Amino acid sequence: MEEQQRTEELLQGQLELWHHALGYIKSMALKCAMDAGIPDAIARCGGGATLPELLAATGLPPCNLSYLRRLMRVLTVSGIFHHQRKQPASGEHEEEAVYALTRASSLLVRGEGNGGAPSFGQLPFISILLGRTFVTPFFGMHPWIADERAAATSFFEREHGQALWEMARTSTGINDEFNQGMTADTRLIMHAVLTLSPAVFEGLTSLVDVGGADGTAAAAVARAFPHINCTVLDLPHVIENAPAPDEAAGGNTVRFVAGDMFHHIPSAHAVLLKIVINKIM
């Protein structure tokens, strides 16, 4: 009995290791689906699509149907999509799987929200997280943590030779991708904050968003609470590309100030900080 229990423990331990070691498959399968436009394809098909319909809608080669089936199986098991069986048509013998969006994959559909409502799509942000620029540094975690100079730099800097913020400053492509991703994330987060916890803004007449970039967060507050004077503080090169104040807040003024938060923060009743200090990058 003891040997049987020990053997079961060994197998369970191996299973747990496999889950950790192969966890990247789910991430890369998700990236593949995003790159292929599968969430968009399902949406265009009315919210549900069979494998042949997905092939047609994405432009993937018909000869790769079996590979697409395996990809969708992984993403269904991991909860990105769900499927149900479609009764076979007359003359057909097998049921066909119809794949649909979940609350997660619905956020990966491009375009505006329903009825022209604001889109809370997360495709730009998730694309950044799964891109080579962000993923590659993780292969260098051990050399980084084994280096006595690790405290002086992040493993992102160790891999790329510069911090994310410096890379964004020198590369227009990375800067655009990062800004689009952060805007997408901020749009959803601020919608959640203003919907679920609006009381945190009650009594305020002024607010400064530190590291607020294009003013997405401040603009959301200004629209919801027009009496709050909102200011965005960010570095000069960021503020140079900021939208016009009225454009940022839909007619409600948001003031943009160039500066360094470590030297000076404009006076206000409250300070808003969202993903500002991140040593990993």
C-alpha positions, 0 to 999 in steps of 0.5 A: 500500500505504501509503495502504491501511494508513493508511486501515485505521488510520483505520477502526480508530481510528474503531472504537475511538472508537465503542467508547468513545463508546457504551460507556454503552449497555451500562450503560444496557441493564443498568440497563433489565434490572434495572429490568424484573426480567429476571434474576428473570424468567429465574430464575422460568422455571427458568433459561431463558426465551424472549422471549414468556416474558420478556414474560409474566414481567416484565409488559412490553407484548407490542407491545414484543417487538422492543425486548426482542429488541434489548435482550437482544441487547445484553446477550447480546453484552456477556456479561450473559446467554447464549442458545441456540437452541431447536428449533422445535415441530411446526408452527413454522418458526423456532428460538427463542432461550432466554435464560439467566443467566450468573455476572454476571446470577445476582448480580442475582437477588433473594432467598436463595441456593440451599437457604437459603444466604446471598445474595450478590446485587449488585442493590442495589450495582449499582443505586446505581452506575447510578442518577442520583445517581452517574451525573449527576456524571460529566457535570461532570468537565471543569468540575470538572477545569478549576476551580482549586478542584477539589482542595477538592471532588469532582465529586460534591460539585460536582454535588450541593452536598454529599458522598455521606456528607452526602447520605446523612445528610440523605436517608433514601432515599439512605441506605437505598439506599447502606447496602443496596448496601454491605452487599451488596458487603461480604457477597460480598467477605467471603465471598471473603476468608474462603474464599480467604484465611483465613490473614490472620486466623490469630493474631489475637485482636482486630480493629477494622473502621474505617467498618464501618457495620452490622457485616457485615464484622466479623460475618462474621469473628466467625462464622468465627473466634469467638475474635477480638474484633471491634469496629466503629468508625463515626460516631455517626449510623451506630452509632445504627442498628447492629443488636444485637451478637448479631444482627449476628454470629449469636450471636458478639459484635461491639462497636460504637463511635461515633467518628471514625477521624481522632481515635481508633481502638480498640486491636486486633491488626489494622485492617480498612479497606474502601472507607473513603476515597474522594475521588471521592464 
